[in-house]
């Protein structure tokens, strides 16, 4: 199938590795379940978005494939995107943190270097190496990011050893003195007798949504598919920080209930209450009040409603919260 002719929006995701299952799980939670009829196929569909096709690719290839136009959008670690991007790139990040894939790009040194515990110590060591007519050798899959970080940290004497293999063994094998690699827990570093140093975090990373926005804007069908994808993801992420609280309150009228609820910042919610009449069995004047609140304010809100003699308090988690406009969509459209 020729996807350029079919006008399907091509979303690249990791075909294997640490981000493969979390990416599919994230899309599923967004209501965008991926249908892959054969695990050997490197394409799949999102039934809820029929104009979108999934391309399974190596994570390290995704930024370049989006940049070259072989894919329109991608879900990838921010570390990969930053490493491969340049000033003239057509690819941009639309949504920074998708809430999974958190990791750090760290410097790892042999734990036998007991006198080296900070980035300043490493800078001093690089000078010692230089005086002995050699450079610190650093094995990494992120040569550009590591070089920029070291220079900004005052380390000028070093050699980058690019490597796509297992880095943790490099100091033991002797082809590098230290490494710089992505890590989520640090366990692999410690297992290979490596340690981190203070100030040695090169970047913090999580999965992000990237897009070749100018290319998408040139195709109306792809643009509409991209907007649907972004709006759904954005609304799901928005909803993850909020809860919906409903409480029954007794009062004379909706206005009196509104005045009571709005008198307190906590019970007022994000934008104010939705109030509807409860048709109680004893014909009393009860009203159901629903507010959207921040998740971390739940207990104080419940306590305040109880002080207002509320009953039948219930809490639900919204699946989506759509704002007046999506900043990510505005960025796609070139409006921000």
C-alpha positions as CSV (number, residue, x, y, z in Angstrom):
1,X,0.0,0.0,0.0
2,X,1.3,3.5,-0.9
3,X,0.6,5.5,2.2
4,X,1.4,8.8,0.5
5,X,-1.4,8.1,-1.9
6,X,-3.8,6.7,0.6
7,X,-3.3,9.8,2.8
8,X,-3.2,7.8,6.0
9,X,-1.5,9.5,8.9
10,X,1.6,7.4,9.8
11,X,2.4,7.2,13.5
12,X,5.7,5.6,14.3
13,X,6.1,3.7,17.6
14,X,8.8,1.4,19.0
15,X,8.7,-2.1,17.5
16,X,10.6,-3.6,20.5
17,X,12.6,-2.7,23.6
18,X,11.7,-0.9,26.8
19,X,9.2,1.5,25.2
20,X,7.2,-0.9,23.0
21,X,4.6,-2.3,25.5
22,X,4.3,1.0,27.5
23,X,3.5,2.9,24.3
24,X,0.8,0.4,23.3
25,X,-0.6,0.5,26.9
26,X,-0.6,4.3,26.8
27,X,-2.5,4.4,23.6
28,X,-5.0,1.9,24.9
29,X,-5.6,4.0,28.0
30,X,-6.3,7.0,25.7
31,X,-9.0,4.9,24.0
32,X,-6.8,4.4,21.0
33,X,-6.2,0.6,21.1
34,X,-3.8,-0.7,18.4
35,X,-5.1,-3.6,16.4
36,X,-2.2,-5.7,15.1
37,X,-3.4,-8.9,13.3
38,X,0.0,-10.4,13.0
39,X,2.9,-9.8,15.4
40,X,5.3,-10.2,12.4
41,X,3.6,-7.3,10.6
42,X,5.2,-3.9,11.1
43,X,2.0,-2.0,10.5
44,X,-1.2,-1.9,12.5
45,X,-4.5,0.1,12.8
46,X,-6.3,2.2,15.4
47,X,-9.9,1.2,14.9
48,X,-11.1,4.4,16.6
49,X,-9.0,6.5,14.2
50,X,-9.5,4.9,10.8
51,X,-7.3,7.5,9.0
52,X,-4.3,6.6,11.2
53,X,-1.8,3.7,10.6
54,X,0.8,2.5,13.0
55,X,4.4,1.9,11.8
56,X,6.5,-0.2,14.2
57,X,10.1,0.9,14.0
58,X,13.4,0.8,15.9
59,X,13.2,3.6,18.6
60,X,16.4,5.1,17.4
61,X,15.1,5.4,13.9
62,X,11.9,7.2,14.7
63,X,13.1,10.8,14.8
64,X,14.9,10.5,11.5
65,X,12.0,8.8,9.8
66,X,9.7,11.5,10.9
67,X,12.2,14.2,9.8
68,X,12.6,12.6,6.4
69,X,8.8,12.2,5.9
70,X,8.7,8.4,6.0
71,X,6.5,8.8,9.0
72,X,4.3,11.8,9.9
73,X,4.3,11.6,13.7
74,X,6.1,9.4,16.3
75,X,6.1,8.5,20.0
76,X,9.7,8.4,21.2
77,X,11.9,9.2,24.1
78,X,12.8,12.8,24.3
79,X,16.5,11.8,24.7
80,X,16.4,10.2,21.2
81,X,14.7,13.3,19.7
82,X,17.1,15.8,21.2
83,X,20.1,13.7,20.1
84,X,18.9,13.5,16.5
85,X,17.4,17.0,16.0
86,X,19.1,20.0,14.5
87,X,18.4,23.7,14.1
88,X,16.9,23.3,10.7
89,X,14.7,20.4,11.6
90,X,11.1,20.2,10.4
91,X,10.3,17.9,13.3
92,X,9.0,19.3,16.6
93,X,7.7,18.1,20.0
94,X,3.9,18.6,20.2
95,X,3.4,17.0,23.7
96,X,6.5,16.9,26.0
97,X,5.6,14.4,28.6
98,X,3.2,11.6,27.9
99,X,3.6,10.2,31.4
100,X,5.7,7.1,30.8
101,X,9.2,6.2,29.7
102,X,10.9,8.3,32.4
103,X,14.7,8.0,32.4
104,X,17.8,10.0,32.8
105,X,20.9,10.3,30.6
106,X,23.7,9.8,33.2
107,X,27.5,9.7,33.4
108,X,28.6,6.4,34.9
109,X,32.2,6.0,36.2
110,X,33.9,3.0,37.7
111,X,33.1,2.6,41.4
112,X,36.8,2.2,42.0
113,X,37.3,5.9,41.3
114,X,36.7,6.7,45.0
115,X,38.0,10.3,44.7
116,X,35.6,11.2,41.9
117,X,32.1,12.1,43.2
118,X,31.1,15.3,41.4
119,X,31.3,16.7,37.8
120,X,33.9,19.2,39.1
121,X,36.1,16.2,40.2
122,X,35.7,14.8,36.7
123,X,36.8,18.1,35.2
124,X,39.9,18.0,37.3
125,X,40.5,14.4,36.3
126,X,40.3,15.3,32.6
127,X,43.1,17.9,33.2
128,X,45.2,15.2,34.8
129,X,44.7,12.9,31.9
130,X,45.6,15.8,29.5
131,X,48.8,16.4,31.3
132,X,49.6,12.8,30.8
133,X,49.0,13.3,27.0
134,X,45.7,11.5,26.9
135,X,42.0,12.2,27.0
136,X,39.1,10.8,29.0
137,X,37.3,8.3,26.8
138,X,33.5,8.3,27.1
139,X,31.4,5.5,25.4
140,X,27.9,6.6,24.6
141,X,25.0,6.3,22.2
142,X,24.4,10.1,22.6
143,X,27.6,11.8,21.3
144,X,26.0,15.2,20.5
145,X,24.2,15.5,23.9
146,X,27.2,14.3,25.9
147,X,29.7,16.6,24.1
148,X,27.4,19.6,24.7
149,X,27.0,18.7,28.3
150,X,30.7,18.2,29.0
151,X,31.7,21.4,27.3
152,X,29.1,23.4,29.4
153,X,30.5,21.6,32.5
154,X,34.0,22.9,31.8
155,X,35.3,19.6,30.6
156,X,37.3,20.2,27.4
157,X,39.7,17.3,27.2
158,X,37.8,14.1,26.2
159,X,37.2,11.7,23.4
160,X,33.7,10.4,22.5
161,X,33.5,6.7,21.7
162,X,30.2,6.3,19.8
163,X,28.7,2.9,20.5
164,X,25.4,1.2,19.7
165,X,26.1,-1.9,21.8
166,X,26.1,-2.6,25.5
167,X,27.9,0.3,27.2
168,X,28.3,-0.9,30.8
169,X,31.1,-3.3,29.8
170,X,33.2,-0.6,28.1
171,X,35.4,0.4,31.1
172,X,36.0,-3.3,31.9
173,X,36.9,-4.1,28.3
174,X,39.2,-1.1,28.3
175,X,38.0,0.8,25.2
176,X,36.5,3.6,27.3
177,X,37.2,5.1,30.8
178,X,33.5,5.9,31.6
179,X,30.1,5.9,29.9
180,X,27.1,8.1,29.4
181,X,23.9,6.2,29.0
182,X,20.1,6.3,29.6
183,X,18.9,4.7,32.8
184,X,15.6,4.5,34.6
185,X,16.7,2.9,37.9
186,X,20.5,2.8,37.9
187,X,20.4,-0.9,38.6
188,X,22.4,-1.9,35.5
189,X,25.1,0.6,36.3
190,X,25.5,-0.7,39.8
191,X,25.5,-4.3,38.6
192,X,28.4,-3.5,36.4
193,X,30.4,-1.7,39.1
194,X,29.6,1.8,37.8
195,X,28.4,4.7,39.8
196,X,26.8,8.1,39.1
197,X,28.3,11.4,40.2
198,X,26.7,14.6,41.6
199,X,25.9,17.0,38.7
200,X,26.3,14.1,36.2
201,X,22.8,14.1,34.9
202,X,22.9,15.1,31.3
203,X,19.1,15.2,30.7
204,X,15.9,13.9,32.1
205,X,13.7,12.2,29.5
206,X,10.2,10.8,29.1
207,X,8.2,9.8,26.0
208,X,6.9,12.6,23.8
209,X,4.8,13.0,20.7
210,X,6.8,14.4,17.8
211,X,5.5,15.6,14.4
212,X,6.6,16.8,11.0
213,X,4.1,19.5,11.3
214,X,4.8,21.4,8.1
215,X,4.3,18.2,6.0
216,X,1.1,17.4,7.8
217,X,-0.3,20.9,7.3
218,X,0.1,20.4,3.5
219,X,-2.4,17.5,3.5
220,X,-5.9,18.3,4.8
221,X,-6.9,14.6,5.4
222,X,-3.7,13.9,7.4
223,X,-4.2,17.2,9.3
224,X,-7.7,16.2,10.4
225,X,-6.4,12.8,11.5
226,X,-3.6,14.4,13.4
227,X,-5.9,16.8,15.2
228,X,-8.1,13.9,16.3
229,X,-5.1,12.0,17.6
230,X,-3.7,14.9,19.4
231,X,-7.0,16.1,20.9
232,X,-7.6,12.6,22.3
233,X,-4.1,12.2,23.8
234,X,-4.2,15.8,25.2
235,X,-7.6,15.3,26.8
236,X,-6.6,12.1,28.4
237,X,-3.5,13.6,29.9
238,X,-5.5,16.6,31.1
239,X,-7.9,14.3,32.8
240,X,-5.2,12.4,34.7
241,X,-4.7,15.2,37.1
242,X,-8.4,15.8,38.0
243,X,-11.3,14.1,39.7
244,X,-15.0,14.7,39.6
245,X,-16.8,15.0,42.9
246,X,-20.5,14.9,43.4
247,X,-22.2,15.8,46.6
248,X,-25.9,16.1,47.6
249,X,-26.7,19.3,49.5
250,X,-29.9,20.5,51.0
251,X,-31.0,24.1,50.2
252,X,-33.8,26.4,49.1
253,X,-32.7,26.9,45.5
254,X,-29.9,26.2,43.0
255,X,-28.8,29.8,43.5
256,X,-28.5,29.4,47.3
257,X,-26.5,26.2,46.8
258,X,-24.3,27.8,44.2
259,X,-23.6,30.7,46.6
260,X,-22.7,28.2,49.4
261,X,-20.4,26.2,47.3
262,X,-18.7,29.1,45.6
263,X,-18.0,30.7,49.0
264,X,-15.1,28.2,49.4
265,X,-12.3,28.0,46.9
266,X,-11.9,24.2,47.5
267,X,-15.6,23.3,46.9
268,X,-15.8,25.7,43.9
269,X,-13.7,23.4,41.8
270,X,-11.8,24.5,38.7
271,X,-14.6,26.4,37.0
272,X,-17.5,26.3,39.4
273,X,-20.3,23.7,40.2
274,X,-22.8,22.0,38.1
275,X,-26.1,21.9,40.1
276,X,-29.2,19.8,39.4
277,X,-32.2,19.0,41.5
278,X,-32.5,15.6,43.3
279,X,-36.0,14.3,43.4
280,X,-35.9,12.8,46.9
281,X,-38.5,10.3,48.3
282,X,-39.5,12.7,51.1
283,X,-39.9,15.7,48.7
284,X,-37.1,17.6,50.5
285,X,-35.1,20.2,48.5
286,X,-31.9,18.4,47.7
287,X,-29.5,19.3,44.9
288,X,-26.6,17.4,43.4
289,X,-23.4,19.4,43.1
290,X,-20.7,18.3,40.8
291,X,-17.2,19.9,40.7
292,X,-14.0,19.1,38.9
293,X,-11.1,19.3,41.3
294,X,-7.3,18.7,41.3
295,X,-6.5,15.2,42.4
296,X,-4.2,16.3,45.2
297,X,-7.0,18.3,46.8
298,X,-9.5,15.4,47.2
299,X,-9.4,15.0,51.0
300,X,-9.7,18.7,51.8
301,X,-12.6,19.0,49.4
302,X,-14.4,16.0,50.9
303,X,-13.9,17.4,54.4
304,X,-15.2,20.8,53.4
305,X,-18.3,19.3,51.8
306,X,-19.0,17.3,55.0
307,X,-18.9,20.6,56.9
308,X,-21.6,21.8,54.6
309,X,-23.7,18.7,55.7
310,X,-23.3,17.1,52.3
311,X,-24.4,13.5,51.8
312,X,-23.9,10.7,49.2
313,X,-20.5,12.0,48.2
314,X,-19.1,10.2,45.2
315,X,-15.8,10.5,43.3
316,X,-15.1,9.5,39.7
317,X,-12.2,9.8,37.5
318,X,-12.9,11.6,34.2
319,X,-11.6,9.8,31.1
320,X,-11.1,13.0,29.1
321,X,-11.1,16.7,29.8
322,X,-11.1,18.8,26.7
323,X,-10.0,22.4,27.2
324,X,-11.2,25.3,25.1
325,X,-8.3,24.7,22.8
326,X,-5.4,22.3,22.7
327,X,-2.0,23.9,22.9
328,X,-0.5,20.9,21.0
329,X,-3.0,21.3,18.2
330,X,-2.2,25.1,18.0
331,X,1.4,24.2,17.7
332,X,0.7,21.7,14.9
333,X,-1.2,24.4,13.1
334,X,1.7,26.8,13.5
335,X,-0.3,29.2,15.7
336,X,2.1,29.1,18.7
